Amino acid sequence: MTKVTAQMSVSLDGFYTGPRAADDVTGWMHGPEAPGFFRVTRWAVDAAAWRERQGFAGGERSADSEIVEEMFASAGAYVMGRRMFDAGEFPWGDEPPFHAPVFVVTHRPREVLERQGGTSFTFVTEGLERAIELARDAAGGKDVAVAGGGELLGQVLAAGLLEQLELHVAPVLLGAGQRLFGPGLGLGTDDGIELVPTRVVESPGVTHIRYTVTGRSKLVLDDRGASGELVGPAQAEQRSAL
């Protein structure tokens, strides 16, 4: 059954790129975002499956490469933000790595862009939910993958549309940059979005953690005292009488 999923590489302190550059992203590879981005995604760039998808030779056959293979095999359609598309349009070339329909969430209309290898870019101006609806229809029973960037992923999560999230945590601290999750999720002080870890794969350069997203819930105080120890009914009654 089709799920809405997402994959994101992040640093240990939660950044997926370096500090944001100007809105003109055509030269982003030479700006402040790129060093952090390429550090947290190094595990994928070094994987044989990723390099093959890009038309390059070499790379390592490893657990990381198997995860890349799985990532591409499970996706029947993609959703991405316009900023990511603008940054990738020319570097991806005539045969982008998706090999599936891609729906770009944007305010700027554009004709459908057909590329080699089965990739097409459809520019959706009716909003995020409409883009995901179109992607579901096009996915052929496979998953809809939120390809990024991080801002769009946050919007999908905040809207309650994301069902599975896989984080690839690189052992590096960037200190600054674009943080994956933050105030943009629109959570109040007593709200949370709960996730259940379902798989952890460790390798020397990255830890892959898969979560099922169970959704928003209220954060409630448990029965722990200031010491962190659980307080039983008798002790709680005694304290309340003091």
C-alpha positions, 0 to 999 in steps of 0.5 A: 500500500502506498505510504508517504515517506521521507529520507533525510541526512542530518548532522548530529546537531540536526542540520541538513545543510550549512547556512542558507544562501540567497534565494537564487540557488543556481550557484548554491554549490559554491555557497555556504549551504554546500559544505554542510550538505555534502558532509552529511550526505557523504555516506550516500555519495560514497555508495555504489548504488548512488553512483550507479544511479548518477551514471558514475563508476566506483563506490562501496558495496555496503549496508549504506549502498543497500539502503540507497537501492531500497530507497529508489526501489520503494519510490513510485513518485516524488514530491519536492519543493521549488527551491530544491528543483531550482538548485538541482535542475541543471546539475541533474542533467538530462537524466535525473536520478529519480526515474519516476514522476516528480511533483514540484510544489510551487507558486510559479506555474511551468509546463511539465518538464520531461526528462530521460529515464522516466523522470518528469517534473510536474509543477503543482500550484494548488498546494502541498496536499494536491501535490501529494494526491497527484503523486499517490495517483502516479505511484503505481502502488509504490511509496510517495517519497518526499525528496526535500528540501527540509522546509517542505519535509517539515510542512508535510510532517506538520500537516500530518501527511508523513507516514514514515521517516528515515533519518541518516545521522552523520557523526558530525557537528555543524554548529549552524545551518538549516535545522531540519525540525524547529518552530515551523512545525507549529507545535504548542508547548504541550504538543508533540509529534510522536514517532516509533523507531522500527529499524536501526542500521549502523555503519562506520559513517552514518546511523540509519534510523527508520520511524513510523510517524504516529502523529500529534499528541498532547504532552502530559506530565507523568508521575515522576518526581523531581528526582526522576523516580516514579512516584507510586500512589501511596507516596503521591497521596502522602506528598499531596497531604503535606 
